[in-house]
Amino acid sequence: MSQYEQKDNSGAMFVNDKKESETHPDRKGSAMIGGVDYWVSGWLNESAKGSKYLSLKFTAKEDAHNQGVKQIVNKVQKQEFLEDDIPF
């Protein structure tokens, strides 16, 4: 099987199984724009006039990674602080 290589200014989205929450995206995928990799999330919506459309959100993969690392570091720091407060 060959390795897939994302081409610039292209991407793909797939149906997202929304078991966790109805607010999660209906579609998820990835894209490369200007040489930067992005996660893509899409929600199926309907306008006031009844026209259906897909609303998209792009998040740079590096930003998403950094945000996840920051959340983990914050949790670890809070846990260490709580352990220091235990008197025994």
Number of C-alpha atoms within 10 A of each C-alpha: 3 4 5 6 6 15 12 13 12 11 16 13 15 13 11 15 13 12 7 7 8 9 8 15 19 19 20 19 16 20 23 19 15 10 11 12 19 20 20 22 21 21 17 12 13 12 8 7 6 8 8 11 12 12 14 13 12 14 14 17 17 13 12 13 10 12 12 12 12 12 11 12 12 12 12 12 12 11 11 11 11 10 11 9 8 7 5 5
